[in-house]
Amino acid sequence: MRIFRAQYRDRGGKTRKSGKWYLDFVDHIGVRHRMPGLENKRRTEDLGRNIEDLVSCKVSGQQPDVVLQKWIEGLPSRLLKKLIEWDLVGAHRAAAVQGLKLHLEDFKQHLTSKGLTKDHIDKSYSRTKKVFEGCGFKSWSDISGSKLQRYIRSLTDDMSAKTANYYLREVKSFCRWMVQDRRASESPIAYLKPMEAVQTYTRAALSPDEIGRLLSHTEASGRAYCMTGRQRATLYRIALETGLRAGELRSLKVSSFDLHNRMVSLSGQHTKNKKAATLPLRIETVKLLKVQFAGKLPDAKAFRLPARGRMSNMLKDDLAAARKKWLDEVLTDPVALADREKSDFLSDDKDGGKIDFHSLRTSFATLLAEAGVNPKTAMQLMRHSDINLTMKTYSRSYRESEVSAIDNLPSFDCPDTQAEKRTGTDDMSAVPAAAADRTHDSKEGENRLAICLATPDTFNQSQPDLTRDEAGRRSFCESAVEGLKTVFSGGNLRLPEVGLEPTPCCQDGILNPARLPIPPLRLR
């Protein structure tokens, strides 16, 4: 390589040197090139050395390193076009010269080669293109992290922060591909972080009673959303028993079902984690599918679903119809009707969250937890890589289960109180140990009280000896009264001090209970 200043003659015939320095070099195929450099000799020498490095890379078949790639990206467009014309710089690496539209088309082809679905590719392409047009980016050098961040934040006026982050994610994915494909040295937006997305609502889970009423009413209903009532009920049943997402259900064909072995298979092209999956089916569901698939070809769609934006509307309409039927059952009972109208049973807006089509997957996870399924098994059925996602994000708790859990807690009462609840205060087995010495006398007093309250005939027959001696009859009455005092003082009632009147309580050998000196009992 040679650096020189060109000589020329001016109009006066004098020899002069050019203001710029020139480069003279031979490229990788032996062709000599002469090109203008810069006015500064040292900078022109640096330019020449970088061009020599490009020639060496072409000869050796190696790729330019990061330093050389950064230098290529900073070249003026006129000089870069010359290097591309001489095949020293690959056209696909000239990000500063090529428009972002051309890079986007290549990025779309890259996504297609990875085997992604058409919907995923179109969504990624359209989001990235929308951001570039909104920010006014036309070439790679136009991309600015701060400008992109302001635009992404402005999207939150029309969408949630979570959706706006999806746009940022797609643009960052495009920039990473540019670096991986050696079209750029580094991503200018690698430092950007997604916005903090505040969850505006949570998804609720349907209870088993709600599921039963939804399926039975939907199956008996008419045609709606291009599907019969039985087809919609079968679709809900599969979503509730497998946890399949709406997009995964849309991709199913008749050949995806192995009804003999009760299995449904998904290819990795249509799953969220890009992994193939095989899930079991229940016998009842297999019977319904056999009827629905009768006469269909293996490549036919398993379900004719409505548009993506109408899947949740279809479920909400069926829930509203099932709720109306539930309310009509008690139209003749105003009290029951008022209670049901206050309930959120079969409603798409619950205290625990809202209901949409993805809530069927949430219900599937909740039903697994309620059935006591091993968390590892539940995680595999949900096709999650993290158990926290299964248990925290998707699993819910039914109100009935919470009430039952509280009712099953052990009693917090002390043992003495529990014994009183079991036996009552009149059961002397519950009397404290300090009154144990009065237990025998109390029982004797109870027996004598029963004798006192007996009829005269019964008394005479059971106690013939007491009627013979007046002193014995008086002693018996005193013992009966003392027994009463012992009984009630051992519990919570206390008998006031009483005495015997001089008038005998027995006349002619017969006890008169009405004349016993027992005052009315009062709570103390």
C-alpha distance (Angstrom), angle and dihedral (degrees) to the residues before:
residue distance angle dihedral
M1 . . .
R2 3.81 . .
I3 3.79 129.2 .
F4 3.78 118.4 -157.9
R5 3.77 144.9 146.8
A6 3.77 116.2 -114.8
Q7 3.83 120.0 -123.2
Y8 3.78 125.7 -140.7
R9 3.81 139.6 165.0
D10 3.75 120.6 -112.6
R11 3.79 125.3 -142.5
G12 3.77 90.4 -85.2
G13 3.80 91.2 57.5
K14 3.80 94.9 -109.1
T15 3.84 120.7 139.8
R16 3.79 113.1 -118.5
K17 3.81 136.8 173.1
S18 3.78 124.6 -122.6
G19 3.75 120.5 -106.0
K20 3.83 92.6 -126.5
W21 3.77 129.7 63.2
Y22 3.78 118.8 -123.8
L23 3.80 133.6 -143.0
D24 3.76 125.3 -139.7
F25 3.84 116.6 -171.9
V26 3.81 143.6 144.9
D27 3.82 117.9 -121.1
H28 3.82 129.5 -140.2
I29 3.81 94.0 -80.1
G30 3.83 95.3 47.4
V31 3.79 98.5 -99.7
R32 3.80 115.8 141.6
H33 3.79 117.6 -132.4
R34 3.77 132.0 -171.0
M35 3.75 118.6 -164.3
P36 3.81 136.5 166.8
G37 3.75 116.4 -104.1
L38 3.77 130.8 -172.7
E39 3.79 134.8 -59.4
N40 3.79 90.5 -112.7
K41 3.77 113.2 75.3
R42 3.81 96.4 -151.3
R43 3.78 92.6 51.1
T44 3.79 89.5 47.7
E45 3.80 89.3 52.7
D46 3.83 89.5 52.3
L47 3.79 89.0 50.8
G48 3.78 90.7 51.0
R49 3.83 92.9 50.2
N50 3.82 91.4 51.2
I51 3.80 90.3 49.9
E52 3.79 89.0 50.9
D53 3.83 88.6 52.3
L54 3.80 89.3 52.9
V55 3.79 90.3 51.2
S56 3.82 90.2 49.6
C57 3.82 91.0 50.9
K58 3.79 90.7 52.0
V59 3.78 92.3 48.3
S60 3.82 94.1 47.8
G61 3.80 94.8 38.8
Q62 3.81 92.8 -124.3
Q63 3.78 127.9 138.1
P64 3.82 121.9 -112.3
D65 3.78 112.8 -97.2
V66 3.80 123.9 -120.4
V67 3.82 94.1 -91.3
L68 3.77 93.0 50.7
Q69 3.80 91.7 45.1
K70 3.79 91.1 53.8
W71 3.79 88.9 51.2
I72 3.81 90.5 52.2
E73 3.79 91.3 51.5
G74 3.81 90.9 53.7
L75 3.81 96.9 50.8
P76 3.81 121.0 113.6
S77 3.79 111.8 -98.4
R78 3.86 93.0 -117.2
L79 3.81 93.0 54.6
L80 3.80 92.3 42.3
K81 3.79 91.5 53.2
K82 3.80 89.6 54.2
L83 3.79 92.3 51.4
I84 3.81 89.6 49.7
E85 3.81 90.0 48.8
W86 3.80 90.5 52.6
D87 3.86 88.9 48.1
L88 3.79 92.2 -120.1
V89 3.80 90.4 121.0
G90 3.78 122.0 39.1
A91 3.76 114.1 -119.3
H92 3.79 91.4 -130.6
R93 3.82 89.6 56.6
A94 3.76 95.6 53.0
A95 3.77 94.6 91.9
A96 3.78 93.1 158.7
V97 3.80 92.0 57.1
Q98 3.78 100.9 39.1
G99 3.77 118.1 71.6
L100 3.77 120.3 -115.4
K101 3.80 89.3 -114.5
L102 3.80 90.9 67.4
H103 3.80 91.4 47.6
L104 3.79 89.8 48.8
E105 3.78 91.2 54.5
D106 3.80 90.0 51.6
F107 3.80 89.6 47.3
K108 3.79 89.6 53.3
Q109 3.80 90.3 53.0
H110 3.79 88.8 49.9
L111 3.81 91.4 54.9
T112 3.79 90.4 48.2
S113 3.79 91.3 53.3
K114 3.82 89.6 55.3
G115 3.80 90.0 64.1
L116 3.80 96.4 -114.4
T117 3.78 121.3 157.2
K118 3.77 120.5 -92.7
D119 3.79 91.2 -117.9
H120 3.80 91.8 54.8
I121 3.80 92.4 47.4
D122 3.80 94.3 47.8
K123 3.78 92.2 47.4
S124 3.80 93.5 49.8
Y125 3.81 92.3 46.2
S126 3.80 95.3 46.8
R127 3.80 94.2 47.2
T128 3.81 93.5 49.9
K129 3.79 91.7 46.2
K130 3.81 91.6 49.3
V131 3.81 91.6 53.1
F132 3.81 93.5 48.8
E133 3.78 91.8 49.2
G134 3.80 92.3 45.4
C135 3.81 92.5 50.5
G136 3.79 94.1 40.9
F137 3.82 94.3 -120.3
K138 3.81 111.6 160.9
S139 3.80 102.2 159.3
W140 3.78 136.7 25.6
S141 3.79 92.6 -103.0
D142 3.82 89.9 57.1
I143 3.79 93.7 63.8
S144 3.80 110.3 110.1
G145 3.78 123.8 -178.4
S146 3.80 95.7 -148.9
K147 3.79 93.2 48.5
L148 3.79 91.3 47.7
Q149 3.80 91.3 49.8
R150 3.81 91.9 52.9
Y151 3.79 90.9 50.4
I152 3.81 93.5 48.8
R153 3.80 89.8 51.0
S154 3.80 90.5 50.9
L155 3.80 89.3 57.4
T156 3.80 89.6 68.7
D157 3.83 88.3 76.0
D158 3.82 88.9 72.9
M159 3.81 102.1 24.6
S160 3.78 141.9 25.1
A161 3.79 122.5 -83.5
K162 3.80 88.9 -112.8
T163 3.82 91.6 58.4
A164 3.82 91.9 44.4
N165 3.80 88.7 54.6
Y166 3.81 88.3 57.8
Y167 3.82 88.7 62.3
L168 3.80 90.9 51.0
R169 3.80 90.0 48.0
E170 3.81 92.6 54.2
V171 3.81 93.2 49.2
K172 3.80 91.5 48.7
S173 3.80 89.0 49.8
F174 3.81 89.5 54.1
C175 3.80 92.1 49.7
R176 3.81 92.1 49.2
W177 3.78 89.2 52.9
M178 3.80 89.9 51.7
V179 3.81 89.4 56.2
Q180 3.81 94.4 43.5
D181 3.80 91.1 50.6
R182 3.82 89.9 50.5
R183 3.76 92.0 -118.4
A184 3.79 89.9 121.5
S185 3.76 134.4 21.1
E186 3.79 97.8 -134.5
S187 3.76 141.2 -6.2
P188 3.81 113.9 -99.1
I189 3.83 91.5 -152.9
A190 3.81 100.2 44.0
Y191 3.82 90.9 111.8
L192 3.82 95.1 57.3
K193 3.80 116.4 110.2
P194 3.80 126.1 -155.1
M195 3.77 117.7 -103.7
E196 3.76 118.7 -102.1
A197 3.76 104.8 -95.8
V198 3.80 114.6 -145.9
Q199 3.78 111.8 -151.1
T200 3.80 103.8 -124.3
Y201 3.79 93.7 -169.2
T202 3.77 141.2 0.8
R203 3.76 129.1 -135.4
A204 3.78 118.6 -110.4
A205 3.79 127.3 -146.1
L206 3.79 126.2 -125.5
S207 3.78 116.7 -120.4
P208 3.83 120.8 -127.3
D209 3.82 90.3 -105.3
E210 3.79 91.3 52.2
I211 3.80 91.4 47.5
G212 3.79 92.0 51.2
R213 3.80 93.6 50.4
L214 3.81 92.5 43.7
L215 3.81 93.9 52.4
S216 3.79 95.8 43.2
H217 3.81 94.3 47.9
T218 3.81 94.4 42.8
E219 3.79 92.4 50.5
A220 3.80 90.5 53.7
S221 3.81 94.1 45.2
G222 3.79 128.0 93.2
R223 3.79 134.4 -103.6
A224 3.82 118.7 -56.8
Y225 3.81 136.3 155.6
C226 3.83 91.7 15.0
M227 3.81 90.4 -59.6
T228 3.78 135.0 96.5
G229 3.78 120.7 -122.2
R230 3.79 92.2 -104.9
Q231 3.81 91.8 50.0
R232 3.81 91.8 51.4
A233 3.80 91.9 47.3
T234 3.82 90.4 50.3
L235 3.80 90.2 49.1
Y236 3.83 91.5 51.7
R237 3.79 90.9 46.9
I238 3.82 93.2 53.6
A239 3.81 91.6 46.8
L240 3.82 90.4 50.1
E241 3.82 94.5 46.3
T242 3.82 99.1 42.3
G243 3.81 105.8 24.8
L244 3.81 91.8 -129.7
R245 3.79 115.8 167.6
A246 3.79 123.2 -123.3
G247 3.81 93.1 -105.0
E248 3.79 91.4 48.7
L249 3.81 91.3 50.8
R250 3.79 89.2 49.9
S251 3.82 91.3 55.9
L252 3.81 95.1 52.6
K253 3.78 120.3 113.2
V254 3.77 130.5 -170.7
S255 3.80 88.8 -102.0
S256 3.84 89.1 57.4
F257 3.81 88.8 73.7
D258 3.79 123.9 76.6
L259 3.79 98.2 -166.4
H260 3.80 93.4 176.6
N261 3.83 92.5 59.8
R262 3.82 93.2 29.9
M263 3.80 95.8 -120.4
V264 3.81 137.9 133.5
S265 3.81 120.1 -158.9
L266 3.79 131.6 -155.9
S267 3.78 127.1 -165.5
G268 3.79 119.8 -131.3
Q269 3.78 89.0 -115.9
H270 3.81 91.3 72.3
T271 3.82 102.4 35.4
K272 3.78 124.2 92.9
N273 3.79 95.0 -125.5
K274 3.84 91.8 43.3
K275 3.80 91.2 -120.2
A276 3.79 126.0 123.4
A277 3.78 114.3 -113.4
T278 3.81 137.7 -165.5
L279 3.79 119.6 -163.8
P280 3.82 131.0 -173.9
L281 3.81 124.1 -117.1
R282 3.79 131.0 -147.9
I283 3.79 121.4 -113.6
E284 3.81 92.9 -116.8
T285 3.80 90.7 53.8
V286 3.80 92.2 49.0
K287 3.80 90.3 55.2
L288 3.79 91.2 53.0
L289 3.81 92.1 47.6
K290 3.79 92.6 51.6
V291 3.78 89.6 58.4
Q292 3.80 93.1 44.4
F293 3.83 95.5 47.3
A294 3.78 94.9 46.7
G295 3.81 109.1 127.9
K296 3.83 95.0 8.1
L297 3.80 124.1 126.3
P298 3.84 118.5 -119.9
D299 3.81 92.6 -112.4
A300 3.80 93.4 50.7
K301 3.79 120.1 111.0
A302 3.78 112.1 -94.7
F303 3.81 92.2 -142.7
R304 3.77 132.0 20.4
L305 3.77 98.2 -140.7
P306 3.81 128.3 -171.9
A307 3.79 122.5 -115.8
R308 3.80 117.7 -61.2
G309 3.78 94.2 -105.6
R310 3.81 92.0 53.5
M311 3.80 100.7 52.0
S312 3.80 93.0 88.9
N313 3.81 91.0 43.0
M314 3.80 89.6 55.9
L315 3.81 92.2 53.0
K316 3.80 93.0 45.2
D317 3.80 91.9 51.4
D318 3.80 91.5 51.5
L319 3.82 90.5 47.5
A320 3.81 90.9 50.7
A321 3.81 91.3 49.9
A322 3.81 91.8 48.8
R323 3.81 90.7 48.5
K324 3.80 91.5 50.5
K325 3.79 90.3 53.2
W326 3.82 89.5 48.4
L327 3.81 90.6 53.1
D328 3.81 92.7 46.1
E329 3.80 89.6 60.4
V330 3.84 90.8 73.3
L331 3.81 101.3 35.2
T332 3.80 90.1 123.1
D333 3.82 92.5 53.6
P334 3.85 109.4 66.6
V335 3.81 93.9 -172.6
A336 3.81 94.7 51.6
L337 3.81 90.5 42.8
A338 3.80 91.5 54.0
D339 3.81 90.8 49.9
R340 3.78 92.4 50.4
E341 3.78 93.1 47.4
K342 3.82 89.3 56.1
S343 3.81 91.2 50.7
D344 3.82 122.7 89.1
F345 3.80 91.1 -141.5
L346 3.86 109.1 144.9
S347 3.81 89.8 -1.1
D348 3.80 122.4 137.1
D349 3.82 91.1 -141.8
K350 3.80 113.0 59.6
D351 3.77 135.1 166.8
G352 3.80 88.5 -110.4
G353 3.82 93.6 51.9
K354 3.77 143.4 -71.9
I355 3.77 131.6 -55.6
D356 3.79 122.9 -124.8
F357 3.79 132.3 146.9
H358 3.81 92.6 -82.0
S359 3.82 87.0 57.9
L360 3.80 86.9 77.1
R361 3.81 87.2 67.5
T362 3.80 88.9 48.6
S363 3.81 88.9 50.9
F364 3.81 89.8 51.3
A365 3.82 91.5 55.2
T366 3.82 91.2 45.9
L367 3.80 92.7 50.2
L368 3.81 89.8 51.5
A369 3.79 90.6 52.9
E370 3.82 92.6 46.5
A371 3.82 90.2 50.4
G372 3.82 90.2 56.1
V373 3.80 94.4 -115.8
N374 3.79 114.9 173.2
P375 3.84 108.3 -95.1
K376 3.81 90.9 -128.0
T377 3.80 90.7 54.4
A378 3.80 91.3 45.9
M379 3.81 90.6 51.4
Q380 3.81 91.0 51.8
L381 3.79 93.0 47.6
M382 3.80 89.5 50.3
R383 3.83 88.3 46.6
H384 3.79 92.8 -130.0
S385 3.79 126.7 150.4
D386 3.81 94.0 -151.8
I387 3.80 125.4 53.0
N388 3.82 89.8 -150.4
L389 3.79 89.6 64.3
T390 3.80 90.0 54.3
M391 3.79 97.6 44.7
K392 3.81 102.3 34.1
T393 3.78 105.9 30.9
Y394 3.80 102.9 33.5
S395 3.80 108.9 22.0
R396 3.80 117.1 85.2
S397 3.79 133.4 -175.6
Y398 3.79 122.0 -121.3
R399 3.81 116.9 -132.6
E400 3.80 90.9 -128.8
S401 3.80 90.7 56.1
E402 3.80 91.4 50.5
V403 3.82 91.7 51.5
S404 3.80 91.2 47.4
A405 3.80 91.2 49.3
I406 3.81 91.5 54.2
D407 3.81 92.2 47.3
N408 3.81 90.8 52.5
L409 3.80 93.7 57.1
P410 3.85 114.2 114.6
S411 3.79 120.1 -99.8
F412 3.79 116.3 -92.2
D413 3.86 95.3 -155.9
C414 3.79 120.4 116.2
P415 3.84 117.7 -105.8
D416 3.84 93.9 -106.6
T417 3.80 91.9 53.6
Q418 3.78 91.4 47.7
A419 3.81 90.0 51.6
E420 3.82 90.2 52.5
K421 3.81 89.7 51.1
R422 3.79 90.7 52.2
T423 3.86 99.2 43.6
G424 3.81 106.6 21.1
T425 3.81 127.7 -130.0
D426 3.80 92.0 -79.0
D427 3.80 91.9 61.4
M428 3.77 105.4 95.1
S429 3.79 91.3 -153.7
A430 3.80 85.6 76.4
V431 3.83 94.1 55.6
P432 3.84 112.7 115.7
A433 3.76 119.3 -103.8
A434 3.82 91.6 -109.0
A435 3.81 89.8 67.8
A436 3.80 94.5 45.9
D437 3.81 91.1 106.1
R438 3.82 89.7 61.2
T439 3.77 95.3 49.6
H440 3.81 95.9 89.7
D441 3.81 93.1 47.4
S442 3.82 91.1 46.5
K443 3.79 92.9 54.8
E444 3.81 90.3 46.8
G445 3.80 89.3 50.9
E446 3.78 90.8 51.4
N447 3.77 90.8 52.1
R448 3.78 92.3 49.7
L449 3.81 91.5 47.5
A450 3.77 89.4 54.6
I451 3.79 88.9 52.5
C452 3.81 90.9 49.7
L453 3.80 91.8 52.1
A454 3.80 92.5 47.8
T455 3.76 121.7 104.1
P456 3.85 116.9 -90.0
D457 3.79 92.4 -110.4
T458 3.73 92.4 51.6
F459 3.79 90.9 46.7
N460 3.81 93.4 50.8
Q461 3.78 91.5 48.7
S462 3.78 95.6 47.5
Q463 3.83 98.3 40.4
P464 3.82 108.9 31.2
D465 3.81 94.5 152.3
L466 3.83 95.1 59.3
T467 3.78 93.3 61.9
R468 3.81 92.7 64.5
D469 3.77 101.4 61.9
E470 3.81 125.0 49.3
A471 3.79 91.5 -158.1
G472 3.80 89.5 53.3
R473 3.80 91.4 50.7
R474 3.81 91.7 50.5
S475 3.80 92.3 48.0
F476 3.79 89.9 50.6
C477 3.82 92.2 53.8
E478 3.79 92.1 49.2
S479 3.79 90.7 50.6
A480 3.80 91.1 50.1
V481 3.81 91.9 53.1
E482 3.81 92.5 46.6
G483 3.79 88.4 50.0
L484 3.80 90.7 54.8
K485 3.81 90.6 49.9
T486 3.81 90.0 51.0
V487 3.81 93.7 48.9
F488 3.78 96.8 51.6
S489 3.80 96.6 38.6
G490 3.83 88.7 55.3
G491 3.81 89.7 59.4
N492 3.79 130.9 36.5
L493 3.84 96.0 -70.3
R494 3.80 123.7 79.6
L495 3.78 124.8 -160.5
P496 3.83 114.7 -138.1
E497 3.77 119.4 -121.1
V498 3.77 110.0 -79.1
G499 3.80 135.1 -177.7
L500 3.79 136.3 -162.3
E501 3.75 118.8 -98.5
P502 3.82 116.3 -129.2
T503 3.78 89.1 -116.5
P504 3.75 106.2 92.1
C505 3.76 116.6 -118.8
C506 3.80 92.0 -143.3
Q507 3.76 124.4 63.7
D508 3.74 124.1 -173.0
G509 3.77 90.5 -6.0
I510 3.83 93.7 -56.9
L511 3.83 122.1 116.1
N512 3.85 115.3 -129.6
P513 3.89 107.8 -155.9
A514 3.81 91.6 -167.0
R515 3.79 90.8 65.4
L516 3.79 95.8 52.7
P517 3.86 108.4 121.1
I518 3.85 95.6 -122.1
P519 3.84 114.0 137.5
P520 3.85 121.1 -151.7
L521 3.81 114.3 -75.7
R522 3.77 118.0 -114.6
L523 3.80 131.5 -169.6
R524 3.77 111.4 -111.2
